[in-house]
């Protein structure tokens, strides 16, 4: 019984993880421009 419980929860976890990774890959980070003078 415990094995089935863990397997089903792990399968749900893998589905959530895959969805999260897919969403993360679609997001594009805006490029942050560095000032020429690093002392600022």
DRENDO-115749 format. One record per residue (C-alpha): x, y, z; residue in three letters. Coordinates in nm, 2 decimals, decimal comma. Example, Ala and Ser with C-alpha at 12.3 -4.5 7.8 and 13.67 -1.06 7.14 Angstrom:
2
1,23	-0,45	0,78	Ala .
1,37	-0,11	0,71	Ser .
This chain:
40
0,00	0,00	0,00	Unk .
0,27	0,25	0,09	Unk .
0,46	0,18	-0,24	Unk .
0,15	0,26	-0,44	Unk .
0,09	0,58	-0,24	Unk .
0,45	0,69	-0,30	Unk .
0,45	0,60	-0,66	Unk .
0,13	0,80	-0,73	Unk .
0,26	1,10	-0,55	Unk .
0,59	1,08	-0,73	Unk .
0,41	1,06	-1,06	Unk .
0,21	1,38	-0,97	Unk .
0,53	1,55	-0,86	Unk .
0,70	1,47	-1,20	Unk .
0,40	1,61	-1,39	Unk .
0,41	1,93	-1,18	Unk .
0,79	1,96	-1,23	Unk .
0,76	1,91	-1,61	Unk .
0,49	2,18	-1,63	Unk .
0,71	2,41	-1,42	Unk .
1,02	2,36	-1,64	Unk .
0,81	2,41	-1,95	Unk .
0,68	2,74	-1,81	Unk .
1,02	2,84	-1,70	Unk .
1,17	2,79	-2,05	Unk .
0,91	3,01	-2,21	Unk .
0,99	3,31	-1,98	Unk .
1,25	3,54	-2,13	Unk .
1,46	3,75	-1,89	Unk .
1,50	4,11	-1,99	Unk .
1,87	4,19	-2,05	Unk .
2,01	4,42	-1,79	Unk .
2,26	4,67	-1,94	Unk .
2,57	4,73	-1,74	Unk .
2,70	5,08	-1,71	Unk .
3,03	5,14	-1,88	Unk .
3,18	5,28	-1,55	Unk .
3,16	4,99	-1,30	Unk .
3,24	5,22	-1,01	Unk .
2,89	5,36	-1,02	Unk .
